[in-house]
Each structure stands twice: as structure tokens, then as C-alpha cells.
Amino acid sequence: MYSHTRFNRHLRSADQTYFEHFKESFKFFRRSTKASMFFLCHAVCPFMFEKSGSVEISILQDEIVKKYSKFRN
């Protein structure tokens, strides 16, 4: 079971409210799912989405690193 302090530690370190964090995390989830669908389609039909999944993941990773690098120790 998570204590209230443990639950909020990450939110404080990200300087976000619960709903801000939820909204942003859900956005990352949607975009990751989109990239996963590109990879799945490419696995079945190698001529489709040859770079789309990798490009989406790369852009997403860059955004996450840029946004959260200020919170690293």
C-alpha cells in the first residue's frame, strides 16, 4: 500500500498536480500506443511504416528528456 507521502513524492518532484500528471502521462501513453501500432503494422507488412514508429518514439523521448531534465539530481 502506498502512503500519502510516497504517492505525492513523484508529483512534487515533477512539480505537477495529480490531474496535470495524469493528463500528461495519458498523452505519453497515447503517443506510445500510436508508435506501437506502427511497429505492429510494420511487423505484418514490412513495407508499411518503415520509419514511423522509430520517429515517433524518438520525438517522444526528446520531449520527455527536455521537459524533465531540470528535475534530475
N, CA, C and O atoms as a Tripos MOL2 file, in Angstrom:
@<TRIPOS>MOLECULE
protein
  292   291    73     0     0
PROTEIN
NO_CHARGES

@<TRIPOS>ATOM
      1 N           0.8380   -1.1760    0.0000 N.3       1 MET1
      2 CA          0.0000    0.0000    0.0000 C.3       1 MET1
      3 C           0.8890    1.2460    0.0000 C.2       1 MET1
      4 O           1.8770    1.3110    0.7310 O.2       1 MET1
      5 N           0.5420    2.2030   -0.7980 N.am      2 TYR2
      6 CA          1.3100    3.4440   -0.8650 C.3       2 TYR2
      7 C           0.8410    4.4210    0.2050 C.2       2 TYR2
      8 O          -0.3560    4.6240    0.4100 O.2       2 TYR2
      9 N           1.8010    5.0090    0.8690 N.am      3 SER3
     10 CA          1.4310    6.0530    1.8220 C.3       3 SER3
     11 C           1.1620    7.3380    1.0510 C.2       3 SER3
     12 O           1.5760    7.4830   -0.0990 O.2       3 SER3
     13 N           0.4800    8.2470    1.6830 N.am      4 HIS4
     14 CA          0.1630    9.5260    1.0530 C.3       4 HIS4
     15 C           1.4470   10.2510    0.6480 C.2       4 HIS4
     16 O           1.5090   10.8570   -0.4210 O.2       4 HIS4
     17 N           2.4640   10.1890    1.4980 N.am      5 THR5
     18 CA          3.7370   10.8470    1.2110 C.3       5 THR5
     19 C           4.3930   10.2390   -0.0270 C.2       5 THR5
     20 O           4.8600   10.9630   -0.9070 O.2       5 THR5
     21 N           4.4260    8.9330   -0.0910 N.am      6 ARG6
     22 CA          5.0320    8.2590   -1.2430 C.3       6 ARG6
     23 C           4.2480    8.5570   -2.5230 C.2       6 ARG6
     24 O           4.8300    8.7510   -3.5910 O.2       6 ARG6
     25 N           2.9480    8.5890   -2.4010 N.am      7 PHE7
     26 CA          2.0810    8.8760   -3.5490 C.3       7 PHE7
     27 C           2.3920   10.2510   -4.1300 C.2       7 PHE7
     28 O           2.4290   10.4200   -5.3490 O.2       7 PHE7
     29 N           2.6120   11.2170   -3.2710 N.am      8 ASN8
     30 CA          2.8300   12.5950   -3.7260 C.3       8 ASN8
     31 C           4.2790   12.9390   -4.0450 C.2       8 ASN8
     32 O           4.5400   13.9700   -4.6630 O.2       8 ASN8
     33 N           5.2260   12.1000   -3.6370 N.am      9 ARG9
     34 CA          6.6450   12.4020   -3.8470 C.3       9 ARG9
     35 C           6.9560   12.6530   -5.3210 C.2       9 ARG9
     36 O           7.6120   13.6390   -5.6570 O.2       9 ARG9
     37 N           6.5010   11.7860   -6.1800 N.am     10 HIS10
     38 CA          6.7670   11.9400   -7.6100 C.3      10 HIS10
     39 C           6.0760   13.1850   -8.1650 C.2      10 HIS10
     40 O           6.6490   13.9030   -8.9850 O.2      10 HIS10
     41 N           4.8720   13.4330   -7.7280 N.am     11 LEU11
     42 CA          4.1480   14.6230   -8.1950 C.3      11 LEU11
     43 C           4.8920   15.8960   -7.8100 C.2      11 LEU11
     44 O           5.0060   16.8210   -8.6140 O.2      11 LEU11
     45 N           5.3870   15.9410   -6.5990 N.am     12 ARG12
     46 CA          6.1610   17.1120   -6.1620 C.3      12 ARG12
     47 C           7.4520   17.2360   -6.9640 C.2      12 ARG12
     48 O           7.8380   18.3370   -7.3560 O.2      12 ARG12
     49 N           8.1220   16.1040   -7.2100 N.am     13 SER13
     50 CA          9.3850   16.1670   -7.9510 C.3      13 SER13
     51 C           9.1640   16.6000   -9.3950 C.2      13 SER13
     52 O          10.0630   17.1720  -10.0130 O.2      13 SER13
     53 N           7.9820   16.3350   -9.9380 N.am     14 ALA14
     54 CA          7.6480   16.7540  -11.3030 C.3      14 ALA14
     55 C           6.9660   18.1190  -11.3180 C.2      14 ALA14
     56 O           6.6630   18.6560  -12.3830 O.2      14 ALA14
     57 N           6.7270   18.6780  -10.1300 N.am     15 ASP15
     58 CA          6.0680   19.9720   -9.9880 C.3      15 ASP15
     59 C           4.7090   19.9880  -10.7060 C.2      15 ASP15
     60 O           4.4010   20.9040  -11.4680 O.2      15 ASP15
     61 N           3.9060   18.9420  -10.4390 N.am     16 GLN16
     62 CA          2.5980   18.8050  -11.0790 C.3      16 GLN16
     63 C           1.5610   18.3880  -10.0520 C.2      16 GLN16
     64 O           1.8710   17.7510   -9.0450 O.2      16 GLN16
     65 N           0.3170   18.7650  -10.3340 N.am     17 THR17
     66 CA         -0.7930   18.2330   -9.5570 C.3      17 THR17
     67 C          -1.0980   16.8320  -10.0930 C.2      17 THR17
     68 O          -0.5770   16.4190  -11.1280 O.2      17 THR17
     69 N          -1.9460   16.1220   -9.3680 N.am     18 TYR18
     70 CA         -2.3240   14.7920   -9.8230 C.3      18 TYR18
     71 C          -2.9380   14.8450  -11.2260 C.2      18 TYR18
     72 O          -2.5820   14.0380  -12.0860 O.2      18 TYR18
     73 N          -3.8460   15.7770  -11.4610 N.am     19 PHE19
     74 CA         -4.5350   15.8350  -12.7490 C.3      19 PHE19
     75 C          -3.6220   16.3240  -13.8710 C.2      19 PHE19
     76 O          -3.7650   15.8860  -15.0120 O.2      19 PHE19
     77 N          -2.6940   17.2180  -13.5670 N.am     20 GLU20
     78 CA         -1.7050   17.6170  -14.5830 C.3      20 GLU20
     79 C          -0.8460   16.4150  -14.9720 C.2      20 GLU20
     80 O          -0.5760   16.1770  -16.1490 O.2      20 GLU20
     81 N          -0.4260   15.6670  -13.9580 N.am     21 HIS21
     82 CA          0.4010   14.4900  -14.2110 C.3      21 HIS21
     83 C          -0.3780   13.4340  -14.9910 C.2      21 HIS21
     84 O           0.1490   12.8300  -15.9250 O.2      21 HIS21
     85 N          -1.6310   13.2160  -14.6050 N.am     22 PHE22
     86 CA         -2.4660   12.2470  -15.3020 C.3      22 PHE22
     87 C          -2.6170   12.6250  -16.7730 C.2      22 PHE22
     88 O          -2.4420   11.7860  -17.6570 O.2      22 PHE22
     89 N          -2.9410   13.8830  -17.0280 N.am     23 LYS23
     90 CA         -3.1560   14.3510  -18.3960 C.3      23 LYS23
     91 C          -1.8930   14.1560  -19.2440 C.2      23 LYS23
     92 O          -1.9610   13.6550  -20.3660 O.2      23 LYS23
     93 N          -0.7580   14.5540  -18.7010 N.am     24 GLU24
     94 CA          0.4720   14.4280  -19.4640 C.3      24 GLU24
     95 C           0.8810   12.9660  -19.6450 C.2      24 GLU24
     96 O           1.3110   12.5720  -20.7290 O.2      24 GLU24
     97 N           0.7490   12.1680  -18.5960 N.am     25 SER25
     98 CA          1.0790   10.7470  -18.7010 C.3      25 SER25
     99 C           0.1790   10.0500  -19.7130 C.2      25 SER25
    100 O           0.6360    9.1910  -20.4670 O.2      25 SER25
    101 N          -1.0920   10.4170  -19.7280 N.am     26 PHE26
    102 CA         -2.0170    9.8160  -20.6850 C.3      26 PHE26
    103 C          -1.6510   10.2170  -22.1150 C.2      26 PHE26
    104 O          -1.7960    9.4200  -23.0420 O.2      26 PHE26
    105 N          -1.1820   11.4430  -22.2900 N.am     27 LYS27
    106 CA         -0.7200   11.8810  -23.6140 C.3      27 LYS27
    107 C           0.4560   11.0140  -24.0670 C.2      27 LYS27
    108 O           0.5080   10.5870  -25.2210 O.2      27 LYS27
    109 N           1.3990   10.7550  -23.1560 N.am     28 PHE28
    110 CA          2.5440    9.9040  -23.4920 C.3      28 PHE28
    111 C           2.0840    8.4790  -23.7980 C.2      28 PHE28
    112 O           2.6190    7.8290  -24.6960 O.2      28 PHE28
    113 N           1.1020    8.0020  -23.0550 N.am     29 PHE29
    114 CA          0.5340    6.6810  -23.3020 C.3      29 PHE29
    115 C          -0.0600    6.5940  -24.7120 C.2      29 PHE29
    116 O           0.1940    5.6390  -25.4460 O.2      29 PHE29
    117 N          -0.8590    7.6110  -25.0800 N.am     30 ARG30
    118 CA         -1.4860    7.6110  -26.4140 C.3      30 ARG30
    119 C          -0.4360    7.6050  -27.5100 C.2      30 ARG30
    120 O          -0.5550    6.8640  -28.4850 O.2      30 ARG30
    121 N           0.5810    8.4200  -27.3540 N.am     31 ARG31
    122 CA          1.6150    8.5070  -28.3840 C.3      31 ARG31
    123 C           2.4540    7.2330  -28.4400 C.2      31 ARG31
    124 O           2.8730    6.8220  -29.5220 O.2      31 ARG31
    125 N           2.7020    6.6130  -27.3110 N.am     32 SER32
    126 CA          3.4220    5.3360  -27.2850 C.3      32 SER32
    127 C           2.6000    4.2400  -27.9470 C.2      32 SER32
    128 O           3.1340    3.3910  -28.6610 O.2      32 SER32
    129 N           1.2940    4.2680  -27.7010 N.am     33 THR33
    130 CA          0.3960    3.3010  -28.3340 C.3      33 THR33
    131 C           0.3850    3.4940  -29.8450 C.2      33 THR33
    132 O           0.3870    2.5220  -30.6010 O.2      33 THR33
    133 N           0.3750    4.7420  -30.2790 N.am     34 LYS34
    134 CA          0.4310    5.0400  -31.7120 C.3      34 LYS34
    135 C           1.7040    4.4490  -32.3230 C.2      34 LYS34
    136 O           1.6590    3.8130  -33.3760 O.2      34 LYS34
    137 N           2.8330    4.6630  -31.6550 N.am     35 ALA35
    138 CA          4.1010    4.1120  -32.1500 C.3      35 ALA35
    139 C           4.0410    2.5870  -32.1700 C.2      35 ALA35
    140 O           4.5310    1.9620  -33.1100 O.2      35 ALA35
    141 N           3.4490    1.9850  -31.1450 N.am     36 SER36
    142 CA          3.3150    0.5270  -31.0930 C.3      36 SER36
    143 C           2.4840    0.0020  -32.2550 C.2      36 SER36
    144 O           2.7810   -1.0590  -32.8040 O.2      36 SER36
    145 N           1.4540    0.7330  -32.6260 N.am     37 MET37
    146 CA          0.6330    0.3190  -33.7660 C.3      37 MET37
    147 C           1.4280    0.3890  -35.0690 C.2      37 MET37
    148 O           1.2840   -0.4700  -35.9390 O.2      37 MET37
    149 N           2.2710    1.4230  -35.1950 N.am     38 PHE38
    150 CA          3.1560    1.4930  -36.3630 C.3      38 PHE38
    151 C           4.0450    0.2540  -36.4210 C.2      38 PHE38
    152 O           4.2010   -0.3530  -37.4810 O.2      38 PHE38
    153 N           4.6330   -0.1240  -35.2680 N.am     39 PHE39
    154 CA          5.5110   -1.2900  -35.2280 C.3      39 PHE39
    155 C           4.7510   -2.5800  -35.5540 C.2      39 PHE39
    156 O           5.2680   -3.4490  -36.2570 O.2      39 PHE39
    157 N           3.5330   -2.6990  -35.0440 N.am     40 LEU40
    158 CA          2.7330   -3.8910  -35.3240 C.3      40 LEU40
    159 C           2.4080   -3.9920  -36.8110 C.2      40 LEU40
    160 O           2.5550   -5.0570  -37.4120 O.2      40 LEU40
    161 N           1.9680   -2.8890  -37.4000 N.am     41 CYS41
    162 CA          1.6660   -2.8830  -38.8370 C.3      41 CYS41
    163 C           2.9130   -3.2090  -39.6450 C.2      41 CYS41
    164 O           2.8510   -3.9480  -40.6270 O.2      41 CYS41
    165 N           4.0470   -2.6520  -39.2260 N.am     42 HIS42
    166 CA          5.3010   -2.8990  -39.9330 C.3      42 HIS42
    167 C           5.7300   -4.3650  -39.8080 C.2      42 HIS42
    168 O           6.2900   -4.9340  -40.7450 O.2      42 HIS42
    169 N           5.4620   -4.9720  -38.6420 N.am     43 ALA43
    170 CA          5.8130   -6.3840  -38.4540 C.3      43 ALA43
    171 C           5.0380   -7.2740  -39.4210 C.2      43 ALA43
    172 O           5.5810   -8.2380  -39.9610 O.2      43 ALA43
    173 N           3.7640   -6.9430  -39.6350 N.am     44 VAL44
    174 CA          2.9100   -7.7380  -40.5190 C.3      44 VAL44
    175 C           3.2050   -7.4280  -41.9850 C.2      44 VAL44
    176 O           3.2860   -8.3330  -42.8150 O.2      44 VAL44
    177 N           3.3620   -6.1490  -42.2930 N.am     45 CYS45
    178 CA          3.6110   -5.6950  -43.6640 C.3      45 CYS45
    179 C           4.8670   -4.8160  -43.6450 C.2      45 CYS45
    180 O           4.7690   -3.6060  -43.4440 O.2      45 CYS45
    181 N           6.0420   -5.4150  -43.8530 N.am     46 PRO46
    182 CA          7.3040   -4.6870  -43.7080 C.3      46 PRO46
    183 C           7.4450   -3.4400  -44.5840 C.2      46 PRO46
    184 O           8.2920   -2.5920  -44.3050 O.2      46 PRO46
    185 N           6.6540   -3.3150  -45.6100 N.am     47 PHE47
    186 CA          6.7330   -2.1470  -46.4880 C.3      47 PHE47
    187 C           5.9640   -0.9460  -45.9190 C.2      47 PHE47
    188 O           6.0680    0.1630  -46.4430 O.2      47 PHE47
    189 N           5.1990   -1.1690  -44.8570 N.am     48 MET48
    190 CA          4.4060   -0.0920  -44.2520 C.3      48 MET48
    191 C           5.1530    0.5120  -43.0600 C.2      48 MET48
    192 O           5.8340   -0.2020  -42.3240 O.2      48 MET48
    193 N           5.0260    1.7880  -42.8800 N.am     49 PHE49
    194 CA          5.5390    2.4920  -41.7000 C.3      49 PHE49
    195 C           6.9870    2.1160  -41.3710 C.2      49 PHE49
    196 O           7.3160    1.7800  -40.2330 O.2      49 PHE49
    197 N           7.8410    2.1820  -42.3970 N.am     50 GLU50
    198 CA          9.2280    1.7530  -42.2230 C.3      50 GLU50
    199 C           9.9750    2.5480  -41.1580 C.2      50 GLU50
    200 O          10.8640    2.0100  -40.4990 O.2      50 GLU50
    201 N           9.6320    3.8060  -40.9830 N.am     51 LYS51
    202 CA         10.3310    4.6340  -40.0020 C.3      51 LYS51
    203 C           9.3940    5.3030  -38.9980 C.2      51 LYS51
    204 O           9.8630    5.9070  -38.0330 O.2      51 LYS51
    205 N           8.1100    5.2100  -39.2020 N.am     52 SER52
    206 CA          7.1380    5.9600  -38.3900 C.3      52 SER52
    207 C           7.2170    5.6620  -36.9020 C.2      52 SER52
    208 O           7.1930    6.5850  -36.0880 O.2      52 SER52
    209 N           7.3110    4.3980  -36.5350 N.am     53 GLY53
    210 CA          7.3760    4.0450  -35.1180 C.3      53 GLY53
    211 C           8.6310    4.5840  -34.4590 C.2      53 GLY53
    212 O           8.5750    5.1470  -33.3660 O.2      53 GLY53
    213 N           9.7510    4.4120  -35.1200 N.am     54 SER54
    214 CA         11.0250    4.8960  -34.5740 C.3      54 SER54
    215 C          11.0480    6.4110  -34.4610 C.2      54 SER54
    216 O          11.5500    6.9550  -33.4780 O.2      54 SER54
    217 N          10.5140    7.0870  -35.4530 N.am     55 VAL55
    218 CA         10.4700    8.5490  -35.4240 C.3      55 VAL55
    219 C           9.5870    9.0240  -34.2740 C.2      55 VAL55
    220 O           9.9650    9.9410  -33.5450 O.2      55 VAL55
    221 N           8.4320    8.4190  -34.1040 N.am     56 GLU56
    222 CA          7.5220    8.8150  -33.0200 C.3      56 GLU56
    223 C           8.1660    8.5940  -31.6520 C.2      56 GLU56
    224 O           8.0740    9.4590  -30.7800 O.2      56 GLU56
    225 N           8.8090    7.4620  -31.4580 N.am     57 ILE57
    226 CA          9.4820    7.1720  -30.1870 C.3      57 ILE57
    227 C          10.6130    8.1670  -29.9510 C.2      57 ILE57
    228 O          10.7870    8.6480  -28.8320 O.2      57 ILE57
    229 N          11.3720    8.4750  -30.9740 N.am     58 SER58
    230 CA         12.4880    9.4160  -30.8520 C.3      58 SER58
    231 C          11.9980   10.8080  -30.4580 C.2      58 SER58
    232 O          12.5730   11.4430  -29.5730 O.2      58 SER58
    233 N          10.9490   11.2770  -31.1060 N.am     59 ILE59
    234 CA         10.3770   12.5930  -30.7870 C.3      59 ILE59
    235 C           9.8500   12.6020  -29.3510 C.2      59 ILE59
    236 O          10.0850   13.5520  -28.6040 O.2      59 ILE59
    237 N           9.1460   11.5540  -28.9780 N.am     60 LEU60
    238 CA          8.5920   11.4500  -27.6340 C.3      60 LEU60
    239 C           9.7090   11.4390  -26.5880 C.2      60 LEU60
    240 O           9.6100   12.1170  -25.5650 O.2      60 LEU60
    241 N          10.7500   10.6840  -26.8410 N.am     61 GLN61
    242 CA         11.8710   10.6150  -25.9060 C.3      61 GLN61
    243 C          12.5470   11.9800  -25.7560 C.2      61 GLN61
    244 O          12.8870   12.3920  -24.6470 O.2      61 GLN61
    245 N          12.7380   12.6720  -26.8710 N.am     62 ASP62
    246 CA         13.3370   14.0140  -26.8190 C.3      62 ASP62
    247 C          12.4890   14.9760  -25.9870 C.2      62 ASP62
    248 O          13.0230   15.7580  -25.2010 O.2      62 ASP62
    249 N          11.1800   14.9190  -26.1600 N.am     63 GLU63
    250 CA         10.2790   15.7860  -25.3980 C.3      63 GLU63
    251 C          10.3410   15.4870  -23.9040 C.2      63 GLU63
    252 O          10.3620   16.4010  -23.0790 O.2      63 GLU63
    253 N          10.3710   14.2030  -23.5640 N.am     64 ILE64
    254 CA         10.4160   13.8110  -22.1560 C.3      64 ILE64
    255 C          11.7390   14.2480  -21.5280 C.2      64 ILE64
    256 O          11.7460   14.8010  -20.4280 O.2      64 ILE64
    257 N          12.8400   14.0110  -22.2050 N.am     65 VAL65
    258 CA         14.1460   14.3940  -21.6770 C.3      65 VAL65
    259 C          14.2290   15.9010  -21.5040 C.2      65 VAL65
    260 O          14.7020   16.3810  -20.4730 O.2      65 VAL65
    261 N          13.7760   16.6520  -22.5000 N.am     66 LYS66
    262 CA         13.8270   18.1110  -22.4170 C.3      66 LYS66
    263 C          12.9730   18.6210  -21.2630 C.2      66 LYS66
    264 O          13.4100   19.4840  -20.5020 O.2      66 LYS66
    265 N          11.7730   18.1010  -21.1300 N.am     67 LYS67
    266 CA         10.8480   18.5860  -20.1110 C.3      67 LYS67
    267 C          11.2970   18.2410  -18.7000 C.2      67 LYS67
    268 O          11.1820   19.0670  -17.7940 O.2      67 LYS67
    269 N          11.8080   17.0290  -18.5020 N.am     68 TYR68
    270 CA         12.0900   16.5560  -17.1600 C.3      68 TYR68
    271 C          13.5610   16.5960  -16.7690 C.2      68 TYR68
    272 O          13.8970   16.2250  -15.6440 O.2      68 TYR68
    273 N          14.4440   17.0300  -17.6530 N.am     69 SER69
    274 CA         15.8690   17.0960  -17.3090 C.3      69 SER69
    275 C          16.1350   18.0730  -16.1680 C.2      69 SER69
    276 O          17.0870   17.8870  -15.4100 O.2      69 SER69
    277 N          15.3200   19.0980  -16.0360 N.am     70 LYS70
    278 CA         15.5080   20.0730  -14.9630 C.3      70 LYS70
    279 C          15.2220   19.4760  -13.5880 C.2      70 LYS70
    280 O          15.6090   20.0600  -12.5750 O.2      70 LYS70
    281 N          14.5540   18.3290  -13.5320 N.am     71 PHE71
    282 CA         14.2130   17.7000  -12.2690 C.3      71 PHE71
    283 C          15.2140   16.6370  -11.8510 C.2      71 PHE71
    284 O          15.1060   16.0750  -10.7610 O.2      71 PHE71
    285 N          16.1940   16.3550  -12.7150 N.am     72 ARG72
    286 CA         17.2030   15.3410  -12.3700 C.3      72 ARG72
    287 C          18.1680   15.8830  -11.3400 C.2      72 ARG72
    288 O          18.4400   17.0820  -11.2820 O.2      72 ARG72
    289 N          18.6750   14.9840  -10.5370 N.am     73 ASN73
    290 CA         19.6490   15.3750   -9.4970 C.3      73 ASN73
    291 C          21.0180   15.5480  -10.0760 C.2      73 ASN73
    292 O          21.9580   15.8740   -9.3520 O.2      73 ASN73
@<TRIPOS>BOND
     1     1     2 1
     2     2     3 1
     3     3     4 2
     4     3     5 am
     5     5     6 1
     6     6     7 1
     7     7     8 2
     8     7     9 am
     9     9    10 1
    10    10    11 1
    11    11    12 2
    12    11    13 am
    13    13    14 1
    14    14    15 1
    15    15    16 2
    16    15    17 am
    17    17    18 1
    18    18    19 1
    19    19    20 2
    20    19    21 am
    21    21    22 1
    22    22    23 1
    23    23    24 2
    24    23    25 am
    25    25    26 1
    26    26    27 1
    27    27    28 2
    28    27    29 am
    29    29    30 1
    30    30    31 1
    31    31    32 2
    32    31    33 am
    33    33    34 1
    34    34    35 1
    35    35    36 2
    36    35    37 am
    37    37    38 1
    38    38    39 1
    39    39    40 2
    40    39    41 am
    41    41    42 1
    42    42    43 1
    43    43    44 2
    44    43    45 am
    45    45    46 1
    46    46    47 1
    47    47    48 2
    48    47    49 am
    49    49    50 1
    50    50    51 1
    51    51    52 2
    52    51    53 am
    53    53    54 1
    54    54    55 1
    55    55    56 2
    56    55    57 am
    57    57    58 1
    58    58    59 1
    59    59    60 2
    60    59    61 am
    61    61    62 1
    62    62    63 1
    63    63    64 2
    64    63    65 am
    65    65    66 1
    66    66    67 1
    67    67    68 2
    68    67    69 am
    69    69    70 1
    70    70    71 1
    71    71    72 2
    72    71    73 am
    73    73    74 1
    74    74    75 1
    75    75    76 2
    76    75    77 am
    77    77    78 1
    78    78    79 1
    79    79    80 2
    80    79    81 am
    81    81    82 1
    82    82    83 1
    83    83    84 2
    84    83    85 am
    85    85    86 1
    86    86    87 1
    87    87    88 2
    88    87    89 am
    89    89    90 1
    90    90    91 1
    91    91    92 2
    92    91    93 am
    93    93    94 1
    94    94    95 1
    95    95    96 2
    96    95    97 am
    97    97    98 1
    98    98    99 1
    99    99   100 2
   100    99   101 am
   101   101   102 1
   102   102   103 1
   103   103   104 2
   104   103   105 am
   105   105   106 1
   106   106   107 1
   107   107   108 2
   108   107   109 am
   109   109   110 1
   110   110   111 1
   111   111   112 2
   112   111   113 am
   113   113   114 1
   114   114   115 1
   115   115   116 2
   116   115   117 am
   117   117   118 1
   118   118   119 1
   119   119   120 2
   120   119   121 am
   121   121   122 1
   122   122   123 1
   123   123   124 2
   124   123   125 am
   125   125   126 1
   126   126   127 1
   127   127   128 2
   128   127   129 am
   129   129   130 1
   130   130   131 1
   131   131   132 2
   132   131   133 am
   133   133   134 1
   134   134   135 1
   135   135   136 2
   136   135   137 am
   137   137   138 1
   138   138   139 1
   139   139   140 2
   140   139   141 am
   141   141   142 1
   142   142   143 1
   143   143   144 2
   144   143   145 am
   145   145   146 1
   146   146   147 1
   147   147   148 2
   148   147   149 am
   149   149   150 1
   150   150   151 1
   151   151   152 2
   152   151   153 am
   153   153   154 1
   154   154   155 1
   155   155   156 2
   156   155   157 am
   157   157   158 1
   158   158   159 1
   159   159   160 2
   160   159   161 am
   161   161   162 1
   162   162   163 1
   163   163   164 2
   164   163   165 am
   165   165   166 1
   166   166   167 1
   167   167   168 2
   168   167   169 am
   169   169   170 1
   170   170   171 1
   171   171   172 2
   172   171   173 am
   173   173   174 1
   174   174   175 1
   175   175   176 2
   176   175   177 am
   177   177   178 1
   178   178   179 1
   179   179   180 2
   180   179   181 am
   181   181   182 1
   182   182   183 1
   183   183   184 2
   184   183   185 am
   185   185   186 1
   186   186   187 1
   187   187   188 2
   188   187   189 am
   189   189   190 1
   190   190   191 1
   191   191   192 2
   192   191   193 am
   193   193   194 1
   194   194   195 1
   195   195   196 2
   196   195   197 am
   197   197   198 1
   198   198   199 1
   199   199   200 2
   200   199   201 am
   201   201   202 1
   202   202   203 1
   203   203   204 2
   204   203   205 am
   205   205   206 1
   206   206   207 1
   207   207   208 2
   208   207   209 am
   209   209   210 1
   210   210   211 1
   211   211   212 2
   212   211   213 am
   213   213   214 1
   214   214   215 1
   215   215   216 2
   216   215   217 am
   217   217   218 1
   218   218   219 1
   219   219   220 2
   220   219   221 am
   221   221   222 1
   222   222   223 1
   223   223   224 2
   224   223   225 am
   225   225   226 1
   226   226   227 1
   227   227   228 2
   228   227   229 am
   229   229   230 1
   230   230   231 1
   231   231   232 2
   232   231   233 am
   233   233   234 1
   234   234   235 1
   235   235   236 2
   236   235   237 am
   237   237   238 1
   238   238   239 1
   239   239   240 2
   240   239   241 am
   241   241   242 1
   242   242   243 1
   243   243   244 2
   244   243   245 am
   245   245   246 1
   246   246   247 1
   247   247   248 2
   248   247   249 am
   249   249   250 1
   250   250   251 1
   251   251   252 2
   252   251   253 am
   253   253   254 1
   254   254   255 1
   255   255   256 2
   256   255   257 am
   257   257   258 1
   258   258   259 1
   259   259   260 2
   260   259   261 am
   261   261   262 1
   262   262   263 1
   263   263   264 2
   264   263   265 am
   265   265   266 1
   266   266   267 1
   267   267   268 2
   268   267   269 am
   269   269   270 1
   270   270   271 1
   271   271   272 2
   272   271   273 am
   273   273   274 1
   274   274   275 1
   275   275   276 2
   276   275   277 am
   277   277   278 1
   278   278   279 1
   279   279   280 2
   280   279   281 am
   281   281   282 1
   282   282   283 1
   283   283   284 2
   284   283   285 am
   285   285   286 1
   286   286   287 1
   287   287   288 2
   288   287   289 am
   289   289   290 1
   290   290   291 1
   291   291   292 2
@<TRIPOS>SUBSTRUCTURE
     1 MET1         2 RESIDUE 1 A MET
     2 TYR2         6 RESIDUE 1 A TYR
     3 SER3        10 RESIDUE 1 A SER
     4 HIS4        14 RESIDUE 1 A HIS
     5 THR5        18 RESIDUE 1 A THR
     6 ARG6        22 RESIDUE 1 A ARG
     7 PHE7        26 RESIDUE 1 A PHE
     8 ASN8        30 RESIDUE 1 A ASN
     9 ARG9        34 RESIDUE 1 A ARG
    10 HIS10       38 RESIDUE 1 A HIS
    11 LEU11       42 RESIDUE 1 A LEU
    12 ARG12       46 RESIDUE 1 A ARG
    13 SER13       50 RESIDUE 1 A SER
    14 ALA14       54 RESIDUE 1 A ALA
    15 ASP15       58 RESIDUE 1 A ASP
    16 GLN16       62 RESIDUE 1 A GLN
    17 THR17       66 RESIDUE 1 A THR
    18 TYR18       70 RESIDUE 1 A TYR
    19 PHE19       74 RESIDUE 1 A PHE
    20 GLU20       78 RESIDUE 1 A GLU
    21 HIS21       82 RESIDUE 1 A HIS
    22 PHE22       86 RESIDUE 1 A PHE
    23 LYS23       90 RESIDUE 1 A LYS
    24 GLU24       94 RESIDUE 1 A GLU
    25 SER25       98 RESIDUE 1 A SER
    26 PHE26      102 RESIDUE 1 A PHE
    27 LYS27      106 RESIDUE 1 A LYS
    28 PHE28      110 RESIDUE 1 A PHE
    29 PHE29      114 RESIDUE 1 A PHE
    30 ARG30      118 RESIDUE 1 A ARG
    31 ARG31      122 RESIDUE 1 A ARG
    32 SER32      126 RESIDUE 1 A SER
    33 THR33      130 RESIDUE 1 A THR
    34 LYS34      134 RESIDUE 1 A LYS
    35 ALA35      138 RESIDUE 1 A ALA
    36 SER36      142 RESIDUE 1 A SER
    37 MET37      146 RESIDUE 1 A MET
    38 PHE38      150 RESIDUE 1 A PHE
    39 PHE39      154 RESIDUE 1 A PHE
    40 LEU40      158 RESIDUE 1 A LEU
    41 CYS41      162 RESIDUE 1 A CYS
    42 HIS42      166 RESIDUE 1 A HIS
    43 ALA43      170 RESIDUE 1 A ALA
    44 VAL44      174 RESIDUE 1 A VAL
    45 CYS45      178 RESIDUE 1 A CYS
    46 PRO46      182 RESIDUE 1 A PRO
    47 PHE47      186 RESIDUE 1 A PHE
    48 MET48      190 RESIDUE 1 A MET
    49 PHE49      194 RESIDUE 1 A PHE
    50 GLU50      198 RESIDUE 1 A GLU
    51 LYS51      202 RESIDUE 1 A LYS
    52 SER52      206 RESIDUE 1 A SER
    53 GLY53      210 RESIDUE 1 A GLY
    54 SER54      214 RESIDUE 1 A SER
    55 VAL55      218 RESIDUE 1 A VAL
    56 GLU56      222 RESIDUE 1 A GLU
    57 ILE57      226 RESIDUE 1 A ILE
    58 SER58      230 RESIDUE 1 A SER
    59 ILE59      234 RESIDUE 1 A ILE
    60 LEU60      238 RESIDUE 1 A LEU
    61 GLN61      242 RESIDUE 1 A GLN
    62 ASP62      246 RESIDUE 1 A ASP
    63 GLU63      250 RESIDUE 1 A GLU
    64 ILE64      254 RESIDUE 1 A ILE
    65 VAL65      258 RESIDUE 1 A VAL
    66 LYS66      262 RESIDUE 1 A LYS
    67 LYS67      266 RESIDUE 1 A LYS
    68 TYR68      270 RESIDUE 1 A TYR
    69 SER69      274 RESIDUE 1 A SER
    70 LYS70      278 RESIDUE 1 A LYS
    71 PHE71      282 RESIDUE 1 A PHE
    72 ARG72      286 RESIDUE 1 A ARG
    73 ASN73      290 RESIDUE 1 A ASN
